[in-house]
Amino acid sequence: MTRINLRRMARNQSGVIVAIKVAGELGQRIREMGLVPGTRITVQGRAPLNDPVALRVMGGVLTLRNNEADYIDVELETADGAARERM
């Protein structure tokens, strides 16, 4: 499995969050949006200058700035659509 930073994910790429690498108010805000380890996400799109990024999460769409996405590590899905979920 390949682990990358959320900012580096391409459109329509999916994976499972493996780490949130920030504490404090920003870390709490990210977690309150449902972005916690074990959550499956898909990059739905990006704004014209690549910021913000739109994510499909639990049936909804969230947008994150790239400076927020920098703190999230994702394990990419393989060609067969599998990603190891950690809960």
Secondary structure, DSSP 8 states (H G I E B T S, - for coil): --EEEGGG--TT-EEEEEEE---HHHHHHHHHTT--TT-EEEEEEE-TTS-SEEEEETTEEEEE-HHHHTTEEEEE--TTS------
